[in-house]
Amino acid sequence: MGHISLDIVKKLVSNGFVTGVSLETMPSGDPFFCESCIYAKGTRKPVPKSIQGKRAEEFAGKVPSDLWGPAPVSTSSGKKYYITFTDD
């Protein structure tokens, strides 16, 4: 619900992008349910297939951002806030 699908995980592992995960221990064929998502009743809105509205016409003309924090656990360097920038 808030993470990538099991099929994508399998592709990442089989193509060598992820190490330390055994495909033999992953469910095959059976529906996969994340207990944390079920417990939290996790939901998400669908991601649109195309951008809605007018696009920026120059580099960095529109840069949406998101700030999150404080996180309950800090990074190894002591940071507790996260920010993302997405160039349109």
CORJOFEN-V105624 format. One line per field, one symbol per residue. phi: phi as a letter, one per 20 degrees, with the letter a starting at -180 (. if undefined). burial: # if it has 16 or more other ideal C-beta (glycine too) atoms within 10 Angstrom, else .. Layout:
BEGIN
phi->???
burial->???
END
This chain:
BEGIN
phi->.cbfffffgfffffenfcdndeffeefcnefdcegffffelfcbefeffcfeneefecgmfbcfcbdcqfffceffenecdcccccff
burial->.....#..#...#...........................................................................
END
